Amino acid sequence: MIETGALEQLISTRVEALGFELFELRIGGTRARPTVQVRIDRVDGGTVTVDDCAAVSRAVEAKLDEDGSLGERYTLEVSSPGLERRLRNAADWHRFVGRRASVSSPALNGREEVEILAVAGEPGAEIVVLRDERGHEQRVALADVKDARLAFHW
């Protein structure tokens, strides 16, 4: 079985060569039949399409087959982070200014749905400016955010 860091590097290199970012990698299944779940995002900020997932799947599958460390009976799943994607870093927050997010932070006294208004501050000390449903604005240190996901309403 391949070491997780080596597998991530192998997949990330292939994904980035196609103009995507490796958003998340999960490895599951069994030793005899591993499952590799790959979540990709577009570097240009666009929406990941089914065709994008298919192209990345073909490229990653070819590289995994060539490498051979997973054997022949692995399952590969390629998808986008989804509509309610996790916000992982300052770049994600910048990208989604103007969107609604469900944010968990002690500064918000738990979890609250807010609109992302801005991101300010120096790298490593960013502050997000949020507006709650009552129209109140609040500044929250990004370091104090425990979990954040885009909010999507059907």
PyMOL commands that set and color helices and strands:
alter all, ss='L'
color gray80, all
select helices_A, chain A and resi 4-17+50-67+90-95+106-108+142-144
alter helices_A, ss='H'
color red, helices_A
select strands_A, chain A and resi 20-29+34-42+75-79+100-105+110-120+127-132+137-141+147-150
alter strands_A, ss='S'
color yellow, strands_A
deselect
rebuild
show_as cartoon
